[in-house]
């Protein structure tokens, strides 16, 4: 009798372990699939540095085309890096709904900026206050949407910084506006981008050690 | 005594379960990516994918990209539903019956 009971208990434990193992397998594989979103940390750093270059060039060089040229050159450079990275990839990462959504948000925001700011400049209605307020609101929205999709608090924090910069710009003079923009760029683009790159590197290292 | 839920035998195979779980998180995936993620051999992977395809849980698209053959797999609605039912059954087993 005891033997039967022990055997039955053992079978139950084995079955429980088997079920738990299967649930764990499902969970691991689903997160493995979702973890295929491309690494984009470097783009935040690139655009952050580009904003600094454009500001420095426009102030020190007194060049009204500084922003247009720097932004166009940065876009071309980004495309070239993406093309090179894609070509080098040995294993093509599958597209995910989250990845597509995030790409759509940033692409739409980029197009909006490329359309709006040169038009504002050409029409003579460009002011530093309006630029920082609009750019800050757009960047805040894009960061927040991405952060919500990825459930990433660091990106939500970047959104808050941009939103704050956008609101402050409405009350600031030209110099204060530039300082606010430089600070927001530093924290929400450069620092956040470097942090994202560190997270990617850590994840890749972990994946390599698991393989 | 509550009746134990039956586990879908098509999904119950570990590799097939891993494949469906991988595909539920992505839009579509190439054969080579699935092979890398599961660490299985070409033959075994092909056979298991075929079983899932025959059950209507996967859809496959075969094409040539730069003269190289490429098989792209997608999970179907039936596949999603079957995986959800399977997970539910496992939870039920874990929750009360075992």
Interface residues (C-beta under 8 A of the other chain):
Chain A: X12 X15 X16 X19 X20 X22 X23 X25 X26 X27 X28 X29 X30 X31 X32 X33 X34 X36 X91 X92 X93 X94 X95 X96 X97 X100
Chain B: X14 X17 X18 X21 X22 X23 X24 X25 X26 X27 X28 X29 X30 X32 X33 X36 X37 X83 X87 X90 X91 X93 X94 X98
